[in-house]
């Protein structure tokens, strides 16, 4: 016997899938994935997706360069937010009407509907815009962990980061500023440089600097009045990542969470041997696999609350799900600095 | 009133000094450094040097590229062994006739005689050859700490190291073999390649491989039967150091203790982010500054005992102190793979 709630309106679902790994613009196809099942299992939930971002990491998974390989054919997208439309008889952690986000990587969020196990989703605040909820689980959480897990950072301390206008970088700036931690932010100098500097300063950045100044006398003068950074956050690599490790305080740590330059991560023998720095890596997916669910929920609540209060903002642009190809092009061509989020309704 | 033991025979002392930082063959001069003082202070000891090595790190200190800057004019040499010829009235930790090694960096060991504070020397076994005693404090101790402090290594575990025929590398091979730890040893392929391979295998090396094989399919096949290495020891840097981090086990650590290639230390974003490896540095001088003296003494005793038993051998060649220039040339030109040790008597 199934409860009423578990009897689904049978609907067609649409998804963006790939049947082989390859160039995203070639292998990703908007497809009808068929009818949802007629009823839910004991611990299943039915979901109607509201929003999902197109992240660079999602595209790495499509090309095959990511730490997770998808079973093919696969639905793209790892992040998103959905509304619970029905629950199986034994479901206790969420109820119909709740907003949820995937608790696991590789969910396949570029779709209109889904049926999932209760354990595969986490309830999330409905006090924040859907495009914020859809992008809460990876980037703001990565920023949170970077600031929490690698160095003991207190009011007045300094961190340095490259790719500072990335979604993680912007969250780092805001979360650091809320705690009185000063940030040295390295970005590329492009045609939007002035605008980006203003934006990051508006978020609370202490110093914003173009990457070609790294290692220069000007750079040394600019940071001379600040304590040496206790931590560096690197999502670029190559020469840029090397330079930010050279200004670390004795015993400082450089944490890599991305590799936009597609070059090796570098540091100097001198920094490692004589200045006792260390290099670490961070991957939110791996953290989430091992962290107690209560710790993760508490972090998500804290971040959502900051968003609801306007203290943690994201630079987002939204596209209707029906315009998937246009949204994808913007991410592939890096023609926007904003996070690209698909809206499903 | 001075005790009899504290009244010195007044002797001339000879030393190799530099009055300015620069090219070692140009700035290092054998000089008469004058008469020793007529008597010893309460906590002073008089030393007659027996042997001292010429290490690459000593030369870095002469050129100015080392983590310690010498006060000029400075006597070269950080390591060595001396005999205590007289002690001040309050000295308790060593007695006349004892062999001692410097307890501190920057001692200036390229000399025939010295007066030092009791706390600046450590007694050392007289059961081992002087050329072993003179080279005990840095390289074998570095190998000891590399194996002890960075990864939990048990019987059957594997480490990988480059510069494996360095003095540290050879000590790592022997100490690892004594504990049942397997070693993958990367060396350069030069005209002495065959001889070096045989030598390292004779010390207990599991696998010895030329560096140009790193990253190749052959290399992967060669190490396929071993567990993935839990630790990498890097004294080279550049591409070589990058490749050895790529084969580390999940959560493995790469420890840099030298930079012979004079290139940045590199790893990959993938290894850091998806394989959770870390990069650390090790500097014996810094360790010695912070370690309890009893821990250091215990390590020195253990290593000297292994040497006395023939279980820890060094590849050493000796030169009379009067031939300093010839000895220096051999180190500068890297025309020997052996550790170059000066004999003062």
Boltz contact constraints between the chains, C-beta under 6 A:
constraints:
  - contact:
      token1: [A, 67]
      token2: [B, 274]
      max_distance: 6.0
  - contact:
      token1: [A, 237]
      token2: [B, 269]
      max_distance: 6.0
  - contact:
      token1: [A, 242]
      token2: [B, 264]
      max_distance: 6.0
  - contact:
      token1: [A, 256]
      token2: [B, 269]
      max_distance: 6.0
  - contact:
      token1: [A, 256]
      token2: [B, 272]
      max_distance: 6.0
  - contact:
      token1: [A, 259]
      token2: [B, 269]
      max_distance: 6.0
  - contact:
      token1: [A, 264]
      token2: [B, 242]
      max_distance: 6.0
  - contact:
      token1: [A, 264]
      token2: [B, 266]
      max_distance: 6.0
  - contact:
      token1: [A, 264]
      token2: [B, 268]
      max_distance: 6.0
  - contact:
      token1: [A, 265]
      token2: [B, 267]
      max_distance: 6.0
  - contact:
      token1: [A, 265]
      token2: [B, 269]
      max_distance: 6.0
  - contact:
      token1: [A, 265]
      token2: [B, 272]
      max_distance: 6.0
  - contact:
      token1: [A, 266]
      token2: [B, 264]
      max_distance: 6.0
  - contact:
      token1: [A, 266]
      token2: [B, 266]
      max_distance: 6.0
  - contact:
      token1: [A, 267]
      token2: [B, 265]
      max_distance: 6.0
  - contact:
      token1: [A, 268]
      token2: [B, 264]
      max_distance: 6.0
  - contact:
      token1: [A, 269]
      token2: [B, 237]
      max_distance: 6.0
  - contact:
      token1: [A, 269]
      token2: [B, 256]
      max_distance: 6.0
  - contact:
      token1: [A, 269]
      token2: [B, 259]
      max_distance: 6.0
  - contact:
      token1: [A, 269]
      token2: [B, 265]
      max_distance: 6.0
  - contact:
      token1: [A, 272]
      token2: [B, 256]
      max_distance: 6.0
  - contact:
      token1: [A, 272]
      token2: [B, 281]
      max_distance: 6.0
  - contact:
      token1: [A, 273]
      token2: [B, 281]
      max_distance: 6.0
  - contact:
      token1: [A, 273]
      token2: [B, 283]
      max_distance: 6.0
  - contact:
      token1: [A, 274]
      token2: [B, 67]
      max_distance: 6.0
  - contact:
      token1: [A, 276]
      token2: [B, 281]
      max_distance: 6.0
  - contact:
      token1: [A, 278]
      token2: [B, 278]
      max_distance: 6.0
  - contact:
      token1: [A, 278]
      token2: [B, 280]
      max_distance: 6.0
  - contact:
      token1: [A, 279]
      token2: [B, 279]
      max_distance: 6.0
  - contact:
      token1: [A, 280]
      token2: [B, 278]
      max_distance: 6.0
  - contact:
      token1: [A, 281]
      token2: [B, 272]
      max_distance: 6.0
  - contact:
      token1: [A, 281]
      token2: [B, 273]
      max_distance: 6.0
  - contact:
      token1: [A, 281]
      token2: [B, 276]
      max_distance: 6.0
  - contact:
      token1: [A, 283]
      token2: [B, 273]
      max_distance: 6.0
